[in-house]
Amino acid sequence: HRVAKLTVVPRGRAAGFMMPDADDRLHVTRPALEDMIAVALAGRAAEEVVYGEVTTGAQNDFQQATNLARRMVTEWGMSPRIGKVALATDEGNFLGGGPQPLPMSEATAFAVDEEVRALIDAAYARALDLVREYLPAVHEIVRVLMRRETLSGEEFATLLAGGTLDGPSPAGSGGLAPLPA
């Protein structure tokens, strides 16, 4: 998935956000879903790598990642352990409030939770590896965001690839303190 926009301008309870390009695919593969989970967890991974500690800022990211992983396991049959079964249904859902869990045994519920956790843990490990691999680019993206506040998807891709952005930064941006190594 490509980035459409990246910003540090606060919106609601979010201190900033990444907007992915619109994707009109009706069918999404397991690897693509795993990528989405890793992307959702990348902000927390960057906090851990750059600052050595984490904040409460990733709350919504965890909700998104967990919801996606749970749907992989309970709706789309993407867990070898659980199998190709649906453990949620949209039937009888008033006003389309989302899938409702079907009754399941305590053992199955435990297995679902373990599978969701395994998907999240694997995606987080991948996000950590990617942040470490691209750390110089991450630092540059942060520096540019602190001056400009918002990057287009093209600008983000240029910086991630190690490129630079030509042109003046907004007036009054001043010097930026270096990020910790």
Steps between C-alpha positions, in 0.01 A plus 500: 500500500624842410487812715273779376575747780702516820444776755582604854202738511276383786154373405262405778692284748773419248826695515541433128419230250591316183232480232545207261417531132142400430491134414196371320598133507213274595726212597811545713767235547636382833843661432330832419301482826818420693659808337205712615546379857874575491428850365247561779768406756787695339449814710534306825801314357663833411445630854666192645798510261561876508421585862538166677157538658141517387203730558123467500485652150455167321163412658300531177777327305474198730122495459532504121768230498311279744169536314666408171681199651180382670309522172772297328449226759123513560353612165740421218632156597864613493617309805632148439436417866137618509428387147289617213197587708308816576471578868310825441188589304330812364157335516249671724729797541288809562616800291815322384687532828773260391545127529368333812693211656334162483481293818823304546659287765745643749778297334417643157483855638841447661641365171359801311667737748831315461479517120419872509792560737734300273400709198550823695834387645633397158387828342654703784832314467492578128422867568795519743732344240384744232537805726854389588583435133370841390598697812698772316198558274267498803710777660491703178124455465456625858721804436306591187164444671604731784556775241215430258246316722367300203656289226339366186537135415756589232709707743487219756615244242787727392624540858456131580716416199775726639424797275456864595227753437593806300358839571476726803339396823226716651615828657592495866584132517832574669756239596395157613653311790650166400306187584659252739706230328 
